[in-house]
Structure formats: structure tokens, C-alpha cells
Amino acid sequence: MAQLEGMVTGGRDEFPAALKGKRILLATESLGPVNGVSRTTGMLIEYLRANGADLAVVAPRYETKGRSLQKPAAPSHSRTGSEVRLRGYPLPYNPDLTVVYPFRFDRLCHRTFQPDIVYLASPASVGYQFLWQIRQLQKPPVVVLNYQTDLAAYSSILLPGAMGRFGTWLVNRVQGFLFNHPSVDTIFYPCSDVRSYLEEAGAPSNRLVQLGRGVDTVLFNPKHRDDAYRRQLAPNGEIILAYTCRLAPEKGFEFLADAAIQFAKEGLHYKLLIVGGNRNPAVEADVRKLFEPVRDHVIFTGFLGGENLARAYAAADVFLHCSITETFGLVVLESMASGVPVVARNQGGPSDIVKHGKTGYLVAPDDLDEFVRLTLQLARDSELRKNLAINTRAFADETTWEKINRRVAWHLVEGLENHNRRLELKRAQRPIRNWISTQYSQFETDVLWPLIEQVRVNAAIAFVFFMWMIAVIPLILHGSRMFNFLQTIPLLFQQAQSSRLLQ
């Protein structure tokens, strides 16, 4: 399939009728915590269901304070709206993300339905197990995936030295292998950097399709700029700088803290509004400590959502984006929709969103001096901020969830049509059979292949257990830094064995 760069193609301004009633099994790594992936996936789920697709959702359980927010979904006979939550282990440095235990794809299908299409949102511990087991099937469903999280970059940042290099190499090899299977019809990617990475990993170029994200331009809007709230944040009329993200090491807080210290040295009267949190108090405390030298300039709001988040965006004069691991950077688009110009490090998703000199500025990832200089320039020039703010809002108005999700829907239809054409071609190429070959073919279809499938699927699940031992458990142990190895392994397998999917 050729790469599509346009937002909408001719004749595709409506939801495809061919998708109505089709069974779509959507698996995601994040559905519950507020982040870019979960917001993007949630909007797609609402869109598909509202337009008549038969959708079932598979996602990890979202744990909080030792108890899950969702109970396991009972098998659904009505199908539409069914949801299955998988047990797993929350990552210590980011409890909002869960590494799910090994599960069986066929048992998920028994609890939902046999899908026409499998959609994998930001595949990791759930999506890779889907892909690994689907490739063992004689008649796999068509697969469309949206690559939204740069796992290799996370591995290199979160794991030390040789372990980080091994993690990056392993993720790279696994992705290239899984994404090449014929059942994978389309691989959405969010920015040009990610396309380059996927091609280097071995993903087929002809299946790569760029897909941005939409923004709620009604919620995120300059109209939410609240003067009383601004006076509360900056009682002495300070300029307000903002950054919105989860408080985590990979989000560039060391870079931001160094910049904040430079702002103070340059005599800028400012308040830095940091919106977000981390359910691991130790990780959040580590981030807060970085700003001790300028603590009087910094305001941590914790997690915000809805109108409170929109008000925080609109209160800012300049949005600073310091992460270099973002495959898209939805917060950048939300700030632009709020009429706030952006200064961002020029790597990953923001490189394709921010138009240098028009909606903000892009800075080389390690150029702290230029980042500080451009931020000071914007902070001290109200007319420049006003002009850029007009451009940011105009850009956001051209990017809506309706357009993005409609593109996804049409690619789902194309994937299904391509899949059906391959099946028809395969049937047409079968030679004329005599009675003996017909009986053997029936035996092969009804007995031999189901047996081979079960052996292959069981071997695939055994391999997943092996990967847990050599990759996942070390990642968890390193992230926690407090868990005892002899205590952790029995706990992991005790919880895994209690999973209904492993019975």
C-alpha cells in the first residue's frame, strides 16, 4: 500500500459503509490513565462505535493503590461494547503502564468474537503477544497497527549501559520481525523520525502510512484564558511558561531544569507551570528535586483534566516542550489549539507539528543556549507572541479527530479488501483435485492444521515466558530499585498463574 500523506482523499468524506457491522478487536497498551495514547485510542473507539462498527476492546487492567479500577469483563454475547482487561505488572517507574502476563489469543476471541480486523494501538506487551500468536495461525485476521510509542528510545534512556543497548537492539529486532508478517496490512506512524526508525528496524516501507492526531479545538481554546487564574499563578505579573506531561525521567526534565535556572540568571520574571504527575511518589520527588534551585519560580499542579487542563494551557504565554522521546506530542498540538506558541527540542513528533518561526521555534536537541535565547525572546516580545498565537490556533483548526479517525476507518476497509483479494487469489491457484487429494485436503484443514496451530501457539506462549525471564523481569527490577530479586519472581508468577486467561 502506498504511503498516504494527505489528510483526506477524494470521495472519503464519510464513514465507510463497508465497515458497519464488521468485527474489530482493538488492543491497546493504555486505556484509563490520561496520556496521548489513551486519548487518541479513546477517540477512535468512540468514533467506530458511533458509526456502527462491532468493536471489542482489550487492554491491561489499570491498577491504583493495589486495586484495579476495572473488574474483568464477563464474556459478552451482545459483543458490541465488550471489554476485556488483562492482568499484568505495573511498571515501578510508571505505574500507569502495565506489562501484561502471557495470555492466549484464541481465549480472548472466545470472550469477545472471532475478529474480521485486529487493530493494535501502540503495540508493546499486549500488541506484540497478539502479533506473535496471530502469525502462528493458518488463517490470520487482517492486522492494522498504530506505532505511537518509541520503545527503543525508552529502553536506551531507562536502562543503564549495556542493558540499555541490549534492550534497544532486542526491541528493534522484534519489531522488524513481527511487522513483516503478511497479516500486517498497514502500519501507521506519527512522524518522519519514527518512519526512519521503522524502516531501519525492517518494517516494510510500502505498508507505512503517516497518521497524525486530532485535537479537541472546542475544549482546548484561547477562550479558556482566565485572568483571575493567571493572577493566582503569577501575582506580580510574571510571564507564564508551561509544560504538560507525565513526571518521568524520559520527559526531558533535566534539560528543562537547566533552562529554568538560566532564565533566572538572565533576570526573567517568570513562573513555570508544570502540569502532570506520577503515581510513583519516588519518581515524582526526583523530578521535583531538579527544580530546587528555582523552586520559587515553579508551580506543580499535579494531574489535570478536562476544563482544568484547558485553563492551564490557555493561561500560559509560552509552552516549552523538552521531551525527545515523543512520537507525536499531543500536548504540543493542544497548547497550539489554546493559542500558545511553542519552543520545542527538534526531535520526534514536535518536529512535524511546530512550524519554525510561524507557530513557535524548534531547537537542536542538545542546544540549551538556543532554547533559552528563543524562550527569552518570546517572553519579552508580546507582539511576537500575539502573532505566533494566531498562527498556532489556525494550524490546530485544520486538525480534527473526525478527519484523523475517518482516515483510520478507510484504511481498515482497505486492509480487509486486500486480505479478501489474497484469499481469492490463493483459492484460484489451487489445482484440480481428485477424490484422494480432496480427502487429504479436508483432513489437513479439519485435523492436521488445527493440531499444528495449537503446537505453534503453545510454543509461542512459552517463548513469551522466556522473554519475561530475560527482558521484562530485569526491566522491572531495575525500575523499582527496591525490590528483592528472590521476592519478586515468585510474586510475578503467582499473580500470572491466577490470571483467568492462563487457566
HUKAMO-V661377 format. One record per residue. N is the residue number from 1. RES is the residue in one letter. D_FIRST is the distance of its C-alpha to the first C-alpha in Angstrom with 1 decimal. Layout:
BEGIN
N/RES/D_FIRST  N/RES/D_FIRST
END
This chain:
BEGIN
1/M/0.0  2/A/3.8  3/Q/6.5  4/L/8.8  5/E/12.4  6/G/14.4  7/M/16.1  8/V/15.9  9/T/14.4  10/G/16.9  11/G/18.1  12/R/16.9  13/D/20.2  14/E/21.1  15/F/20.2  16/P/18.2  17/A/21.0  18/A/18.9  19/L/18.9  20/K/22.7  21/G/24.4  22/K/21.4  23/R/22.4  24/I/20.6  25/L/22.0  26/L/21.5  27/A/22.8  28/T/23.8  29/E/26.0  30/S/27.9  31/L/29.3  32/G/32.8  33/P/33.6  34/V/32.8  35/N/30.1  36/G/26.9  37/V/24.7  38/S/27.0  39/R/27.2  40/T/23.5  41/T/23.1  42/G/26.3  43/M/25.1  44/L/21.9  45/I/24.2  46/E/26.6  47/Y/24.0  48/L/22.5  49/R/26.0  50/A/27.5  51/N/25.0  52/G/25.8  53/A/23.3  54/D/25.2  55/L/24.6  56/A/26.2  57/V/26.3  58/V/27.1  59/A/28.4  60/P/31.2  61/R/34.7  62/Y/35.8  63/E/39.1  64/T/41.9  65/K/45.4  66/G/45.0  67/R/44.1  68/S/40.7  69/L/40.0  70/Q/38.3  71/K/39.8  72/P/37.7  73/A/36.2  74/A/37.8  75/P/35.8  76/S/34.7  77/H/35.2  78/S/34.2  79/R/30.8  80/T/29.7  81/G/30.5  82/S/31.1  83/E/30.9  84/V/31.5  85/R/32.8  86/L/32.8  87/R/35.7  88/G/35.3  89/Y/37.0  90/P/36.8  91/L/36.3  92/P/39.8  93/Y/38.7  94/N/36.4  95/P/37.5  96/D/34.9  97/L/32.4  98/T/32.9  99/V/31.9  100/V/31.8  101/Y/33.7  102/P/32.2  103/F/31.3  104/R/30.1  105/F/26.9  106/D/28.6  107/R/31.5  108/L/29.3  109/C/27.9  110/H/31.6  111/R/32.4  112/T/29.5  113/F/27.7  114/Q/25.3  115/P/21.9  116/D/19.2  117/I/16.9  118/V/17.6  119/Y/16.9  120/L/18.1  121/A/19.5  122/S/20.4  123/P/20.6  124/A/23.9  125/S/26.8  126/V/25.4  127/G/21.7  128/Y/22.2  129/Q/24.7  130/F/22.3  131/L/19.6  132/W/22.5  133/Q/23.9  134/I/20.9  135/R/20.0  136/Q/23.6  137/L/23.1  138/Q/23.0  139/K/20.9  140/P/18.9  141/P/17.4  142/V/13.8  143/V/13.6  144/V/12.2  145/L/14.0  146/N/15.2  147/Y/16.7  148/Q/19.8  149/T/22.6  150/D/23.1  151/L/25.1  152/A/25.7  153/A/27.4  154/Y/29.5  155/S/30.6  156/S/31.8  157/I/33.7  158/L/35.2  159/L/36.2  160/P/38.9  161/G/38.9  162/A/37.8  163/M/36.6  164/G/34.1  165/R/32.9  166/F/32.6  167/G/30.7  168/T/28.2  169/W/27.7  170/L/27.4  171/V/24.8  172/N/22.7  173/R/22.9  174/V/22.4  175/Q/19.2  176/G/17.7  177/F/18.9  178/L/17.8  179/F/14.2  180/N/13.5  181/H/14.4  182/P/12.3  183/S/13.1  184/V/11.2  185/D/7.9  186/T/7.6  187/I/10.1  188/F/11.7  189/Y/14.1  190/P/17.0  191/C/18.0  192/S/17.6  193/D/20.1  194/V/18.1  195/R/14.9  196/S/17.4  197/Y/18.9  198/L/15.8  199/E/14.9  200/E/18.7  201/A/18.7  202/G/16.2  203/A/13.0  204/P/9.9  205/S/8.9  206/N/5.2  207/R/5.3  208/L/7.8  209/V/8.5  210/Q/12.1  211/L/14.3  212/G/18.0  213/R/20.8  214/G/23.2  215/V/27.0  216/D/29.8  217/T/31.6  218/V/34.5  219/L/35.4  220/F/34.7  221/N/36.8  222/P/39.6  223/K/41.9  224/H/42.3  225/R/44.1  226/D/47.5  227/D/50.4  228/A/52.5  229/Y/49.8  230/R/49.5  231/R/53.3  232/Q/53.1  233/L/50.6  234/A/52.2  235/P/55.8  236/N/56.9  237/G/54.1  238/E/51.9  239/I/48.5  240/I/45.9  241/L/43.0  242/A/40.5  243/Y/37.9  244/T/36.1  245/C/34.6  246/R/35.6  247/L/38.6  248/A/37.3  249/P/37.6  250/E/34.0  251/K/34.2  252/G/36.1  253/F/39.5  254/E/41.5  255/F/40.1  256/L/40.9  257/A/44.4  258/D/45.1  259/A/44.0  260/A/46.2  261/I/49.2  262/Q/48.7  263/F/48.6  264/A/52.0  265/K/53.4  266/E/52.5  267/G/54.4  268/L/51.7  269/H/52.8  270/Y/49.8  271/K/48.6  272/L/45.4  273/L/43.9  274/I/41.8  275/V/40.1  276/G/39.0  277/G/40.5  278/N/40.0  279/R/41.4  280/N/42.7  281/P/45.9  282/A/46.2  283/V/42.9  284/E/43.7  285/A/47.1  286/D/45.8  287/V/43.7  288/R/46.7  289/K/49.0  290/L/46.9  291/F/48.2  292/E/51.9  293/P/53.0  294/V/51.8  295/R/52.2  296/D/54.1  297/H/51.1  298/V/48.5  299/I/47.9  300/F/45.8  301/T/45.0  302/G/43.3  303/F/40.5  304/L/40.1  305/G/38.0  306/G/37.8  307/E/40.3  308/N/42.0  309/L/38.8  310/A/38.3  311/R/41.9  312/A/41.5  313/Y/38.6  314/A/40.4  315/A/43.6  316/A/42.2  317/D/42.7  318/V/40.1  319/F/37.3  320/L/37.0  321/H/33.9  322/C/34.6  323/S/32.0  324/I/29.7  325/T/27.7  326/E/25.9  327/T/22.1  328/F/22.5  329/G/26.2  330/L/26.6  331/V/30.4  332/V/29.9  333/L/28.2  334/E/31.0  335/S/33.7  336/M/32.3  337/A/32.3  338/S/35.9  339/G/36.8  340/V/37.2  341/P/36.2  342/V/34.6  343/V/35.5  344/A/32.8  345/R/32.3  346/N/29.4  347/Q/27.1  348/G/24.1  349/G/23.1  350/P/26.1  351/S/25.3  352/D/22.5  353/I/24.8  354/V/28.2  355/K/28.8  356/H/31.6  357/G/34.8  358/K/33.5  359/T/32.8  360/G/34.2  361/Y/34.2  362/L/32.2  363/V/34.2  364/A/33.6  365/P/33.4  366/D/36.8  367/D/38.7  368/L/41.0  369/D/43.4  370/E/40.8  371/F/39.6  372/V/43.2  373/R/44.0  374/L/41.3  375/T/42.0  376/L/45.7  377/Q/44.9  378/L/43.1  379/A/45.7  380/R/48.5  381/D/47.1  382/S/46.9  383/E/46.0  384/L/43.0  385/R/41.9  386/K/42.4  387/N/40.2  388/L/37.4  389/A/37.6  390/I/37.1  391/N/33.9  392/T/32.6  393/R/33.2  394/A/31.6  395/F/28.4  396/A/28.4  397/D/29.0  398/E/25.6  399/T/23.8  400/T/24.3  401/W/23.2  402/E/22.7  403/K/20.0  404/I/18.2  405/N/18.5  406/R/17.5  407/R/14.1  408/V/13.9  409/A/15.2  410/W/12.7  411/H/9.8  412/L/12.3  413/V/12.7  414/E/9.1  415/G/9.2  416/L/12.6  417/E/11.9  418/N/9.4  419/H/12.2  420/N/14.8  421/R/13.6  422/R/13.7  423/L/17.1  424/E/18.3  425/L/17.5  426/K/19.3  427/R/22.2  428/A/22.5  429/Q/22.9  430/R/25.8  431/P/29.1  432/I/32.1  433/R/34.1  434/N/37.8  435/W/39.6  436/I/39.6  437/S/36.0  438/T/35.2  439/Q/37.5  440/Y/36.0  441/S/32.4  442/Q/33.8  443/F/35.5  444/E/32.4  445/T/30.4  446/D/33.2  447/V/35.0  448/L/33.5  449/W/29.9  450/P/31.1  451/L/33.6  452/I/31.1  453/E/28.8  454/Q/31.7  455/V/32.7  456/R/29.3  457/V/28.9  458/N/32.5  459/A/31.8  460/A/28.8  461/I/31.0  462/A/33.7  463/F/31.4  464/V/30.7  465/F/34.4  466/F/34.7  467/M/32.2  468/W/34.3  469/M/37.3  470/I/36.1  471/A/33.8  472/V/34.1  473/I/37.9  474/P/38.5  475/L/36.2  476/I/38.2  477/L/41.5  478/H/40.8  479/G/39.7  480/S/42.9  481/R/45.4  482/M/48.0  483/F/47.0  484/N/49.0  485/F/47.1  486/L/49.4  487/Q/49.1  488/T/45.4  489/I/44.2  490/P/46.4  491/L/45.3  492/L/41.6  493/F/42.1  494/Q/44.6  495/Q/42.2  496/A/39.3  497/Q/41.6  498/S/42.5  499/S/39.0  500/R/38.7  501/L/35.4  502/L/37.2  503/Q/40.0
END
